[in-house]
Amino acid sequence: MNLGRQGEESALKFLVAKGMKLVAKNFRFERAEIDLIFKDDESKTVVFVEVKTRTNKKFGEPVESITYRKTEQIYKSAEGFVVLNPEYIDYTKRFDVVAIMMEGKSESISHIENAF
């Protein structure tokens, strides 16, 4: 399993353990992709999650790799998701980041709600 997929699986387990309900993985709309999508029916919120995984800080913190262009792609994909899934049209949209640092067999996970 490649590093990105391994990070997504770790993030999925982490967020499900926090009580979040998975709706979709690796959702694509045109060329844009969102790693994980969750919902909270009680608060009527759909949460779009970008997962960034690194093995070292050579190129900075994982979250630092999310560029303006990447956020624009995530917004585009989120809009596409709502268009294709109209049951979420009245839901609030939230954009989170899960940053994972994997060093050897240990990993640290940081969940940033409303990241952008």
N, CA and C atoms as a LAMMPS dump frame, in Angstrom:
ITEM: TIMESTEP
0
ITEM: NUMBER OF ATOMS
348
ITEM: BOX BOUNDS ff ff ff
-5.0000000000000000e+02 5.0000000000000000e+02
-5.0000000000000000e+02 5.0000000000000000e+02
-5.0000000000000000e+02 5.0000000000000000e+02
ITEM: ATOMS id mol type element x y z
1 1 1 N 0.858 -1.179 0
2 1 2 C 0 0 0
3 1 3 C 0.901 1.237 0
4 2 1 N 0.596 2.202 -0.876
5 2 2 C 1.444 3.386 -0.926
6 2 3 C 1.167 4.308 0.26
7 3 1 N 2.044 5.262 0.455
8 3 2 C 1.977 6.137 1.623
9 3 3 C 0.657 6.906 1.696
10 4 1 N 0.207 7.432 0.568
11 4 2 C -1.044 8.186 0.547
12 4 3 C -2.237 7.35 0.968
13 5 1 N -2.34 6.155 0.422
14 5 2 C -3.46 5.262 0.774
15 5 3 C -3.366 4.826 2.233
16 6 1 N -2.163 4.564 2.694
17 6 2 C -1.959 4.173 4.088
18 6 3 C -2.413 5.313 5.017
19 7 1 N -2.07 6.538 4.652
20 7 2 C -2.496 7.699 5.424
21 7 3 C -4.011 7.86 5.419
22 8 1 N -4.629 7.659 4.265
23 8 2 C -6.087 7.767 4.173
24 8 3 C -6.775 6.731 5.051
25 9 1 N -6.242 5.505 5.076
26 9 2 C -6.817 4.464 5.937
27 9 3 C -6.674 4.831 7.415
28 10 1 N -5.527 5.367 7.791
29 10 2 C -5.319 5.802 9.182
30 10 3 C -6.278 6.932 9.532
31 11 1 N -6.43 7.893 8.626
32 11 2 C -7.345 9.014 8.858
33 11 3 C -8.781 8.528 8.971
34 12 1 N -9.164 7.598 8.105
35 12 2 C -10.517 7.039 8.143
36 12 3 C -10.791 6.4 9.502
37 13 1 N -9.899 5.538 9.959
38 13 2 C -10.077 4.886 11.264
39 13 3 C -10.152 5.919 12.387
40 14 1 N -9.287 6.917 12.325
41 14 2 C -9.242 7.972 13.335
42 14 3 C -10.571 8.734 13.4
43 15 1 N -11.092 9.141 12.242
44 15 2 C -12.317 9.937 12.211
45 15 3 C -13.559 9.113 12.55
46 16 1 N -13.597 7.865 12.121
47 16 2 C -14.716 6.984 12.484
48 16 3 C -14.724 6.761 13.998
49 17 1 N -13.54 6.628 14.587
50 17 2 C -13.445 6.466 16.044
51 17 3 C -13.952 7.711 16.772
52 18 1 N -13.896 8.858 16.117
53 18 2 C -14.424 10.101 16.694
54 18 3 C -15.935 10.211 16.496
55 19 1 N -16.53 9.217 15.819
56 19 2 C -17.977 9.196 15.622
57 19 3 C -18.462 9.746 14.295
58 20 1 N -17.548 10.023 13.388
59 20 2 C -17.959 10.557 12.087
60 20 3 C -18.458 9.42 11.19
61 21 1 N -19.418 9.739 10.323
62 21 2 C -20.039 8.74 9.439
63 21 3 C -19.534 8.933 8.005
64 22 1 N -18.848 7.918 7.494
65 22 2 C -18.278 7.973 6.151
66 22 3 C -19.368 7.942 5.084
67 23 1 N -19.222 8.818 4.083
68 23 2 C -20.124 8.848 2.938
69 23 3 C -19.405 8.369 1.681
70 24 1 N -18.151 8.822 1.493
71 24 2 C -17.417 8.458 0.271
72 24 3 C -15.912 8.549 0.504
73 25 1 N -15.18 7.737 -0.264
74 25 2 C -13.71 7.772 -0.275
75 25 3 C -13.265 8.095 -1.688
76 26 1 N -12.234 8.911 -1.792
77 26 2 C -11.625 9.248 -3.083
78 26 3 C -12.666 9.66 -4.121
79 27 1 N -13.521 10.596 -3.724
80 27 2 C -14.567 11.093 -4.628
81 27 3 C -13.939 11.991 -5.693
82 28 1 N -14.262 11.699 -6.953
83 28 2 C -13.744 12.493 -8.068
84 28 3 C -14.893 13.214 -8.768
85 29 1 N -14.609 14.463 -9.105
86 29 2 C -15.525 15.249 -9.938
87 29 3 C -14.652 15.954 -10.958
88 30 1 N -14.826 15.594 -12.215
89 30 2 C -13.942 16.039 -13.282
90 30 3 C -12.513 15.676 -12.872
91 31 1 N -11.604 16.627 -12.765
92 31 2 C -10.227 16.28 -12.38
93 31 3 C -9.949 16.489 -10.897
94 32 1 N -10.94 16.944 -10.161
95 32 2 C -10.764 17.232 -8.735
96 32 3 C -11.105 16.004 -7.899
97 33 1 N -10.413 15.866 -6.769
98 33 2 C -10.661 14.724 -5.891
99 33 3 C -10.669 15.172 -4.433
100 34 1 N -11.526 14.512 -3.658
101 34 2 C -11.557 14.683 -2.208
102 34 3 C -11.269 13.317 -1.61
103 35 1 N -10.362 13.278 -0.633
104 35 2 C -9.95 11.996 -0.057
105 35 3 C -11.083 11.298 0.684
106 36 1 N -11.728 12.005 1.614
107 36 2 C -12.773 11.406 2.438
108 36 3 C -13.926 12.391 2.599
109 37 1 N -15.145 11.866 2.619
110 37 2 C -16.327 12.693 2.856
111 37 3 C -17.138 12.034 3.961
112 38 1 N -17.479 12.833 4.965
113 38 2 C -18.272 12.365 6.099
114 38 3 C -19.526 13.222 6.211
115 39 1 N -20.482 12.726 7
116 39 2 C -21.696 13.509 7.24
117 39 3 C -22.07 13.437 8.712
118 40 1 N -22.777 14.474 9.127
119 40 2 C -23.39 14.515 10.45
120 40 3 C -24.823 14.953 10.215
121 41 1 N -25.74 13.993 10.22
122 41 2 C -27.137 14.3 9.938
123 41 3 C -27.753 15.183 11.019
124 42 1 N -27.287 15.025 12.24
125 42 2 C -27.842 15.798 13.349
126 42 3 C -27.594 17.294 13.16
127 43 1 N -26.358 17.652 12.831
128 43 2 C -26.036 19.069 12.627
129 43 3 C -26.18 19.481 11.162
130 44 1 N -26.551 18.521 10.318
131 44 2 C -26.694 18.751 8.876
132 44 3 C -25.42 19.363 8.304
133 45 1 N -24.32 18.652 8.511
134 45 2 C -23.02 19.081 8.021
135 45 3 C -22.398 17.963 7.198
136 46 1 N -21.844 18.321 6.062
137 46 2 C -21.053 17.383 5.269
138 46 3 C -19.608 17.874 5.373
139 47 1 N -18.706 16.934 5.698
140 47 2 C -17.314 17.276 5.969
141 47 3 C -16.428 16.67 4.88
142 48 1 N -15.721 17.548 4.187
143 48 2 C -14.795 17.147 3.134
144 48 3 C -13.396 17.16 3.742
145 49 1 N -12.707 16.017 3.655
146 49 2 C -11.426 15.867 4.348
147 49 3 C -10.291 15.617 3.355
148 50 1 N -9.28 16.451 3.442
149 50 2 C -8.039 16.264 2.689
150 50 3 C -7.031 15.634 3.644
151 51 1 N -6.425 14.537 3.228
152 51 2 C -5.441 13.835 4.051
153 51 3 C -4.057 14.077 3.464
154 52 1 N -3.13 14.493 4.314
155 52 2 C -1.739 14.694 3.892
156 52 3 C -0.846 13.861 4.797
157 53 1 N -0.032 13.016 4.188
158 53 2 C 0.824 12.099 4.923
159 53 3 C 2.272 12.317 4.521
160 54 1 N 3.141 12.347 5.508
161 54 2 C 4.57 12.517 5.268
162 54 3 C 5.35 11.555 6.17
163 55 1 N 6.583 11.263 5.755
164 55 2 C 7.461 10.419 6.583
165 55 3 C 8.558 11.242 7.243
166 56 1 N 8.714 12.49 6.792
167 56 2 C 9.682 13.39 7.431
168 56 3 C 9.28 14.828 7.122
169 57 1 N 9.98 15.768 7.752
170 57 2 C 9.636 17.183 7.571
171 57 3 C 10.589 17.885 6.596
172 58 1 N 11.238 17.098 5.766
173 58 2 C 12.184 17.636 4.792
174 58 3 C 11.555 18.737 3.932
175 59 1 N 10.294 18.543 3.57
176 59 2 C 9.588 19.527 2.751
177 59 3 C 8.533 20.273 3.564
178 60 1 N 8.699 20.3 4.893
179 60 2 C 7.766 21.004 5.766
180 60 3 C 6.714 20.088 6.365
181 61 1 N 5.82 20.694 7.11
182 61 2 C 4.71 19.959 7.73
183 61 3 C 3.755 19.468 6.639
184 62 1 N 3.055 18.36 6.886
185 62 2 C 2.117 17.84 5.874
186 62 3 C 1.104 18.883 5.406
187 63 1 N 0.549 19.636 6.332
188 63 2 C -0.494 20.609 5.987
189 63 3 C 0.039 21.73 5.097
190 64 1 N 1.328 21.989 5.141
191 64 2 C 1.919 23.05 4.334
192 64 3 C 1.906 22.738 2.839
193 65 1 N 1.64 21.488 2.492
194 65 2 C 1.62 21.112 1.078
195 65 3 C 0.274 21.388 0.413
196 66 1 N -0.693 21.906 1.164
197 66 2 C -1.998 22.22 0.581
198 66 3 C -1.946 23.637 0.031
199 67 1 N -1.885 23.72 -1.279
200 67 2 C -1.744 24.995 -1.962
201 67 3 C -3.11 25.621 -2.245
202 68 1 N -3.081 26.862 -2.67
203 68 2 C -4.312 27.548 -3.077
204 68 3 C -4.999 26.767 -4.194
205 69 1 N -4.217 26.302 -5.153
206 69 2 C -4.777 25.519 -6.27
207 69 3 C -5.462 24.249 -5.76
208 70 1 N -4.851 23.591 -4.788
209 70 2 C -5.443 22.372 -4.223
210 70 3 C -6.763 22.69 -3.527
211 71 1 N -6.808 23.784 -2.775
212 71 2 C -8.072 24.134 -2.102
213 71 3 C -9.156 24.446 -3.134
214 72 1 N -8.792 25.093 -4.228
215 72 2 C -9.767 25.369 -5.284
216 72 3 C -10.31 24.071 -5.876
217 73 1 N -9.441 23.085 -6.065
218 73 2 C -9.866 21.78 -6.578
219 73 3 C -10.804 21.081 -5.59
220 74 1 N -10.502 21.203 -4.308
221 74 2 C -11.352 20.589 -3.283
222 74 3 C -12.731 21.247 -3.269
223 75 1 N -12.764 22.583 -3.357
224 75 2 C -14.053 23.288 -3.417
225 75 3 C -14.861 22.842 -4.632
226 76 1 N -14.197 22.724 -5.766
227 76 2 C -14.867 22.306 -7.004
228 76 3 C -15.449 20.9 -6.841
229 77 1 N -14.667 20.004 -6.284
230 77 2 C -15.119 18.637 -6.073
231 77 3 C -16.285 18.589 -5.086
232 78 1 N -16.221 19.419 -4.056
233 78 2 C -17.312 19.468 -3.065
234 78 3 C -18.609 19.925 -3.721
235 79 1 N -18.523 20.947 -4.56
236 79 2 C -19.717 21.417 -5.268
237 79 3 C -20.267 20.314 -6.168
238 80 1 N -19.37 19.602 -6.844
239 80 2 C -19.788 18.487 -7.687
240 80 3 C -20.465 17.393 -6.883
241 81 1 N -19.93 17.117 -5.702
242 81 2 C -20.518 16.095 -4.834
243 81 3 C -21.955 16.468 -4.471
244 82 1 N -22.168 17.723 -4.104
245 82 2 C -23.511 18.162 -3.715
246 82 3 C -24.467 18.119 -4.91
247 83 1 N -23.986 18.495 -6.088
248 83 2 C -24.824 18.435 -7.293
249 83 3 C -25.247 16.984 -7.568
250 84 1 N -24.315 16.058 -7.416
251 84 2 C -24.61 14.642 -7.689
252 84 3 C -25.345 13.952 -6.541
253 85 1 N -25.34 14.58 -5.363
254 85 2 C -25.999 14.025 -4.18
255 85 3 C -26.876 15.111 -3.561
256 86 1 N -27.999 15.438 -4.206
257 86 2 C -28.817 16.583 -3.781
258 86 3 C -29.39 16.471 -2.371
259 87 1 N -29.329 15.285 -1.761
260 87 2 C -29.8 15.164 -0.38
261 87 3 C -28.947 15.992 0.582
262 88 1 N -27.776 16.45 0.117
263 88 2 C -26.89 17.26 0.964
264 88 3 C -26.938 18.746 0.616
265 89 1 N -27.87 19.153 -0.222
266 89 2 C -27.895 20.552 -0.674
267 89 3 C -28.105 21.531 0.48
268 90 1 N -28.854 21.141 1.494
269 90 2 C -29.116 22.034 2.631
270 90 3 C -28.109 21.871 3.763
271 91 1 N -27.124 21.008 3.56
272 91 2 C -26.123 20.771 4.603
273 91 3 C -25.064 21.874 4.567
274 92 1 N -24.523 22.178 5.733
275 92 2 C -23.373 23.068 5.828
276 92 3 C -22.158 22.301 5.347
277 93 1 N -21.284 22.977 4.616
278 93 2 C -20.049 22.332 4.153
279 93 3 C -18.898 22.737 5.062
280 94 1 N -18.102 21.751 5.451
281 94 2 C -16.913 22.017 6.265
282 94 3 C -15.729 21.332 5.6
283 95 1 N -14.587 21.996 5.64
284 95 2 C -13.383 21.481 4.997
285 95 3 C -12.309 21.264 6.062
286 96 1 N -11.973 20.003 6.289
287 96 2 C -10.997 19.621 7.305
288 96 3 C -9.734 19.086 6.64
289 97 1 N -8.663 19.079 7.414
290 97 2 C -7.415 18.454 6.995
291 97 3 C -6.992 17.49 8.091
292 98 1 N -6.568 16.305 7.675
293 98 2 C -5.927 15.371 8.598
294 98 3 C -4.485 15.248 8.132
295 99 1 N -3.583 15.686 9.003
296 99 2 C -2.148 15.639 8.712
297 99 3 C -1.545 14.485 9.488
298 100 1 N -0.847 13.615 8.78
299 100 2 C -0.275 12.422 9.406
300 100 3 C 1.228 12.406 9.165
301 101 1 N 1.956 12.215 10.251
302 101 2 C 3.408 12.071 10.171
303 101 3 C 3.722 10.632 10.572
304 102 1 N 4.273 9.867 9.628
305 102 2 C 4.63 8.473 9.88
306 102 3 C 6.141 8.363 9.971
307 103 1 N 6.604 7.993 11.142
308 103 2 C 8.036 7.831 11.344
309 103 3 C 8.272 6.428 11.881
310 104 1 N 8.825 5.574 11.024
311 104 2 C 8.991 4.173 11.406
312 104 3 C 7.629 3.535 11.543
313 105 1 N 7.382 2.913 12.681
314 105 2 C 6.089 2.265 12.915
315 105 3 C 5.135 3.159 13.69
316 106 1 N 5.59 4.344 14.073
317 106 2 C 4.704 5.233 14.821
318 106 3 C 4.135 6.298 13.889
319 107 1 N 2.954 6.79 14.254
320 107 2 C 2.338 7.849 13.48
321 107 3 C 1.669 8.84 14.433
322 108 1 N 1.712 10.094 14.033
323 108 2 C 0.99 11.116 14.788
324 108 3 C -0.027 11.72 13.838
325 109 1 N -1.238 11.907 14.368
326 109 2 C -2.356 12.403 13.562
327 109 3 C -2.836 13.707 14.137
328 110 1 N -2.993 14.69 13.267
329 110 2 C -3.518 15.992 13.641
330 110 3 C -4.751 16.269 12.798
331 111 1 N -5.879 16.54 13.459
332 111 2 C -7.139 16.822 12.756
333 111 3 C -7.437 18.315 12.89
334 112 1 N -7.468 18.992 11.758
335 112 2 C -7.71 20.436 11.741
336 112 3 C -9.097 20.67 11.137
337 113 1 N -10.051 21.048 11.987
338 113 2 C -11.404 21.319 11.513
339 113 3 C -11.454 22.717 10.915
340 114 1 N -12.309 22.903 9.909
341 114 2 C -12.447 24.202 9.242
342 114 3 C -11.099 24.745 8.8
343 115 1 N -10.302 23.906 8.169
344 115 2 C -8.934 24.273 7.793
345 115 3 C -8.894 25.38 6.742
346 116 1 N -9.9 25.427 5.892
347 116 2 C -9.948 26.475 4.871
348 116 3 C -11.369 26.663 4.421
